[in-house]
Amino acid sequence: MTPPALRGIDIRQLRYFLVLAEELNFRRAAERLHLTQPPLSRQIAALEAALGVALLDRDGPATRLTPAGRRAQAAFRTAVQAFDAALAEAASGPAADRPLRLGLPWWVDMSAFPAVDGAWREATGRAGLEPVMDIGPTLLDGLRRHTLDAALIAMPHELHGLHHVPVARLRHVALVPSASPLARKRALRLRDLEALPAFLRFARRQNPALWMHYQRQYEAAGFKPATEAEAPGTTATLAQIAAGRGGTLMPAAMARQRYAGVACRRLLDEVSVEVHLVFSDALAPELVEALTAQCTLFEAALG
């Protein structure tokens, strides 16, 4: 019978420990996991408390595994592999009998999804696509845990060997409050957005590499917003903009729809991101091939 203290251990904590056991450095491990160091430290401390043993020796100039930590590393690796295999087995079955789980960035304009889903069904004769929307690191975690079959990921991300193909390079548009003087212009420069109360963007901790990808483009255009605020997801961000609290940039497909209180304006400075279709390593080769053949569908929906 499992002791009560062990029942609260989460598979995520085992994954965190395995990355930390490889890096033996909290900062590097946190970066790989797309976390900051404090939550990683808390999860490892909670794992050690539940187990009742120290897994890491933090004394001295370097972090080291204790003897219990070395045993745990081998045992946890086996447990995580078995867990992932069980998920893949539970999700397996004739490909035509279940929807293909497709991860999508949180900013995707879903108005185009029914057309993509219909075209996929017609082209492949399979069940449709089941969309799952989230931030890139969470989608990648789903691919590695085999809870997603494929995902559209804005690059750069650390893919750790997952097979992927480029789909599109997306130019961006500016989203500003309809009541702002900026909305009277047909096109905007990046530096025009410095007049907004705040520039809304995703948090750097979510994906430092992608954050820097955009930052380099902003710096090249001389764009230095006085105030930045975290973009809390598509719906909430649009609500913030409509309320006059700031503006942001999003892929140009966002301009297809009208949003109350929000004006989409063409951007004269080029800001773009490349999107890749990334596959779970458990996805059958024939499905990888079928998805790759439909990349033009995804490009049309994104662009």
C-alpha positions as CSV (number, residue, x, y, z in Angstrom):
1,M,0.0,0.0,0.0
2,T,1.3,3.4,-1.0
3,P,2.2,5.6,2.1
4,P,-0.1,8.7,2.3
5,A,2.9,11.1,1.9
6,L,3.8,9.5,-1.5
7,R,0.3,9.8,-3.0
8,G,0.7,13.5,-3.6
9,I,3.7,13.1,-5.8
10,D,3.0,14.4,-9.3
11,I,4.5,13.0,-12.5
12,R,5.5,16.6,-13.3
13,Q,7.8,16.6,-10.3
14,L,9.6,13.5,-11.5
15,R,10.1,15.2,-14.9
16,Y,11.4,18.3,-13.2
17,F,13.9,16.2,-11.1
18,L,15.1,14.3,-14.2
19,V,16.0,17.6,-16.0
20,L,17.6,18.9,-12.9
21,A,19.6,15.7,-12.4
22,E,21.0,16.1,-16.0
23,E,21.8,19.8,-15.6
24,L,22.8,19.9,-11.9
25,N,22.1,23.6,-12.1
26,F,18.8,25.1,-11.1
27,R,19.1,28.1,-13.5
28,R,19.8,25.9,-16.6
29,A,17.1,23.4,-15.6
30,A,14.6,26.1,-15.1
31,E,15.4,27.5,-18.6
32,R,14.9,24.1,-20.2
33,L,11.6,23.7,-18.4
34,H,10.5,27.2,-19.2
35,L,10.2,28.1,-15.5
36,T,11.7,30.5,-13.2
37,Q,14.0,29.1,-10.4
38,P,11.6,29.6,-7.4
39,P,8.8,27.3,-8.6
40,L,11.3,24.7,-9.7
41,S,13.0,24.8,-6.2
42,R,9.6,24.5,-4.5
43,Q,8.6,21.4,-6.6
44,I,11.9,19.7,-5.9
45,A,11.7,20.5,-2.2
46,A,8.1,19.1,-2.1
47,L,9.3,15.9,-3.8
48,E,12.1,15.5,-1.3
49,A,9.7,16.1,1.6
50,A,7.2,13.5,0.3
51,L,10.0,10.9,-0.2
52,G,11.6,11.8,3.1
53,V,15.1,11.8,1.6
54,A,17.5,14.4,0.2
55,L,18.0,13.9,-3.6
56,L,20.4,16.7,-4.0
57,D,23.5,17.9,-2.2
58,R,23.3,21.7,-2.3
59,D,26.4,22.3,-0.1
60,G,29.5,23.4,-1.8
61,P,30.2,25.2,-5.1
62,A,28.1,22.8,-7.2
63,T,24.9,20.9,-6.9
64,R,25.3,17.1,-6.8
65,L,23.1,14.1,-6.6
66,T,23.0,12.2,-3.3
67,P,23.1,8.4,-3.4
68,A,19.4,8.5,-3.0
69,G,19.2,11.0,-5.9
70,R,21.2,8.7,-8.2
71,R,18.8,5.8,-7.3
72,A,15.8,8.1,-7.9
73,Q,17.2,9.3,-11.2
74,A,17.2,5.7,-12.6
75,A,13.9,4.8,-11.0
76,F,12.1,8.0,-12.1
77,R,13.4,7.6,-15.7
78,T,11.9,4.2,-15.9
79,A,8.6,5.4,-14.3
80,V,8.3,8.4,-16.7
81,Q,9.0,6.2,-19.7
82,A,6.3,3.7,-18.5
83,F,3.9,6.5,-17.9
84,D,4.4,8.0,-21.3
85,A,4.1,4.5,-22.9
86,A,0.8,3.9,-21.0
87,L,-0.6,7.2,-22.3
88,A,0.4,6.3,-25.9
89,E,-1.2,2.9,-25.5
90,A,-4.4,4.3,-24.1
91,A,-4.6,6.8,-26.9
92,S,-3.7,4.3,-29.6
93,G,-6.2,2.6,-32.0
94,P,-7.1,2.9,-35.6
95,A,-6.1,6.4,-36.7
96,A,-9.4,6.9,-38.6
97,D,-11.4,6.2,-35.4
98,R,-10.4,9.2,-33.4
99,P,-9.7,12.8,-34.0
100,L,-6.1,13.9,-34.4
101,R,-5.1,16.1,-31.4
102,L,-3.6,19.2,-32.8
103,G,-2.0,21.9,-30.6
104,L,-2.4,25.5,-31.7
105,P,-0.9,28.7,-30.4
106,W,-3.2,30.7,-28.1
107,W,-3.4,33.6,-30.6
108,V,-4.7,31.5,-33.6
109,D,-7.8,32.9,-35.2
110,M,-10.2,30.0,-34.9
111,S,-12.6,31.3,-37.5
112,A,-10.6,29.5,-40.1
113,F,-10.5,26.2,-38.2
114,P,-13.7,24.6,-39.6
115,A,-12.4,25.0,-43.1
116,V,-9.1,23.3,-42.2
117,D,-10.9,20.5,-40.3
118,G,-13.2,19.9,-43.3
119,A,-10.3,19.9,-45.8
120,W,-8.4,17.4,-43.6
121,R,-11.3,15.0,-43.4
122,E,-11.9,15.2,-47.2
123,A,-8.2,14.8,-48.0
124,T,-7.5,11.9,-45.6
125,G,-10.8,10.2,-45.0
126,R,-10.0,10.2,-41.3
127,A,-11.7,11.6,-38.3
128,G,-11.3,15.3,-37.8
129,L,-8.9,17.5,-36.0
130,E,-9.3,18.2,-32.2
131,P,-7.8,21.6,-31.5
132,V,-5.9,22.2,-28.2
133,M,-4.9,25.9,-27.7
134,D,-2.1,26.9,-25.3
135,I,1.3,28.5,-25.1
136,G,4.2,26.9,-26.9
137,P,6.0,25.2,-23.9
138,T,2.8,23.6,-22.8
139,L,2.0,22.3,-26.3
140,L,5.6,20.8,-26.5
141,D,5.0,19.1,-23.2
142,G,1.9,17.6,-24.6
143,L,3.8,16.3,-27.6
144,R,6.5,14.7,-25.4
145,R,3.8,13.2,-23.1
146,H,1.9,12.0,-26.2
147,T,-1.3,13.8,-25.2
148,L,-1.0,15.7,-28.5
149,D,-0.3,14.2,-31.9
150,A,1.1,17.4,-33.5
151,A,1.3,21.1,-32.9
152,L,1.9,24.4,-34.6
153,I,4.7,26.0,-32.8
154,A,6.0,29.6,-33.2
155,M,9.8,29.3,-33.4
156,P,12.3,29.4,-31.8
157,H,11.5,26.7,-29.2
158,E,13.8,23.9,-27.9
159,L,12.3,20.9,-29.7
160,H,14.8,18.3,-28.2
161,G,14.9,16.2,-31.4
162,L,11.2,16.2,-32.3
163,H,10.6,16.0,-36.1
164,H,9.2,19.3,-37.5
165,V,8.6,21.0,-40.8
166,P,8.3,24.8,-41.5
167,V,4.7,25.9,-42.4
168,A,4.7,29.7,-42.7
169,R,6.4,33.0,-41.8
170,L,3.8,35.2,-40.3
171,R,3.9,39.0,-40.5
172,H,2.3,40.9,-37.7
173,V,-0.2,43.7,-37.4
174,A,-0.7,46.3,-34.6
175,L,-3.8,46.1,-32.4
176,V,-4.7,49.4,-30.8
177,P,-7.8,50.8,-29.0
178,S,-10.4,52.1,-31.4
179,A,-10.6,55.3,-29.4
180,S,-6.8,55.9,-29.7
181,P,-5.5,58.6,-32.2
182,L,-3.4,55.7,-33.6
183,A,-6.6,54.1,-34.9
184,R,-7.0,57.0,-37.3
185,K,-3.9,56.0,-39.2
186,R,-4.1,53.3,-41.9
187,A,-0.6,52.0,-41.1
188,L,1.7,52.3,-38.1
189,R,5.3,52.2,-37.3
190,L,6.5,50.3,-34.2
191,R,7.6,53.5,-32.6
192,D,4.0,54.9,-32.9
193,L,3.0,52.3,-30.3
194,E,5.2,54.1,-27.7
195,A,2.3,56.5,-27.3
196,L,0.1,53.8,-25.8
197,P,-0.4,53.4,-22.1
198,A,1.3,50.0,-22.2
199,F,2.7,47.5,-24.7
200,L,1.2,44.1,-24.0
201,R,3.4,41.1,-24.7
202,F,3.8,37.5,-23.4
203,A,6.0,37.0,-20.4
204,R,9.7,36.4,-21.0
205,R,9.6,33.4,-18.6
206,Q,7.2,31.6,-20.9
207,N,9.8,31.3,-23.7
208,P,13.0,33.3,-23.4
209,A,14.2,32.4,-26.9
210,L,11.0,33.5,-28.6
211,W,10.8,36.6,-26.4
212,M,14.3,37.6,-27.6
213,H,13.4,36.8,-31.2
214,Y,10.8,39.6,-31.0
215,Q,13.0,41.8,-28.9
216,R,15.7,41.9,-31.5
217,Q,13.1,43.0,-34.1
218,Y,11.9,45.7,-31.8
219,E,15.4,47.0,-31.1
220,A,16.2,47.0,-34.9
221,A,13.2,49.3,-35.4
222,G,14.2,51.5,-32.4
223,F,11.1,50.5,-30.5
224,K,11.3,51.1,-26.8
225,P,7.9,51.2,-25.1
226,A,7.9,53.1,-21.8
227,T,5.6,50.6,-20.1
228,E,5.2,46.9,-20.8
229,A,2.5,44.7,-19.4
230,E,1.9,40.9,-19.6
231,A,-0.5,39.8,-22.3
232,P,-2.9,37.4,-20.5
233,G,-4.1,35.4,-23.5
234,T,-6.0,36.4,-26.6
235,T,-9.5,37.2,-25.2
236,A,-8.2,39.0,-22.1
237,T,-5.6,40.9,-24.2
238,L,-8.3,42.1,-26.6
239,A,-10.4,43.2,-23.6
240,Q,-7.4,45.2,-22.3
241,I,-6.9,46.9,-25.6
242,A,-10.7,47.6,-26.0
243,A,-10.6,49.3,-22.6
244,G,-7.8,51.6,-23.8
245,R,-5.1,50.1,-21.5
246,G,-2.6,49.3,-24.2
247,G,-1.9,47.7,-27.5
248,T,0.0,44.8,-29.0
249,L,1.2,42.9,-32.1
250,M,-0.3,39.7,-33.4
251,P,-0.1,37.7,-36.6
252,A,-1.9,39.4,-39.5
253,A,-4.6,36.7,-39.5
254,M,-6.1,38.5,-36.5
255,A,-7.2,41.3,-38.8
256,R,-9.7,39.0,-40.5
257,Q,-12.1,39.5,-37.6
258,R,-13.6,42.6,-36.0
259,Y,-13.3,43.1,-32.3
260,A,-15.3,45.6,-30.5
261,G,-13.1,48.5,-29.3
262,V,-10.0,47.2,-31.1
263,A,-8.5,48.5,-34.4
264,C,-6.1,46.3,-36.4
265,R,-3.6,48.3,-38.4
266,R,-0.9,47.3,-40.9
267,L,2.6,47.5,-39.6
268,L,5.2,49.3,-41.7
269,D,8.1,47.7,-39.8
270,E,8.4,44.0,-40.5
271,V,7.8,41.9,-37.4
272,S,7.4,38.2,-38.2
273,V,7.7,34.8,-36.7
274,E,8.2,31.4,-38.3
275,V,5.7,28.6,-37.5
276,H,6.6,24.9,-37.7
277,L,4.4,21.8,-37.6
278,V,5.9,19.6,-34.8
279,F,5.1,15.9,-34.4
280,S,4.9,13.6,-31.4
281,D,7.5,10.9,-31.7
282,A,4.6,8.4,-31.1
283,L,2.7,9.6,-34.2
284,A,2.4,6.9,-36.9
285,P,4.6,7.7,-40.0
286,E,1.6,7.6,-42.3
287,L,0.0,10.4,-40.2
288,V,3.2,12.4,-40.2
289,E,3.2,12.1,-44.0
290,A,-0.5,13.0,-44.3
291,L,-0.1,16.1,-42.0
292,T,3.0,17.3,-43.9
293,A,1.0,17.0,-47.2
294,Q,-1.6,19.4,-45.7
295,C,0.8,22.1,-44.7
296,T,-0.7,24.5,-47.2
297,L,-4.0,24.2,-45.3
298,F,-2.3,25.3,-42.1
299,E,-0.4,28.1,-43.9
300,A,-3.7,29.5,-45.3
301,A,-5.3,29.4,-41.8
302,L,-2.4,31.1,-40.1
303,G,-1.7,33.7,-42.8
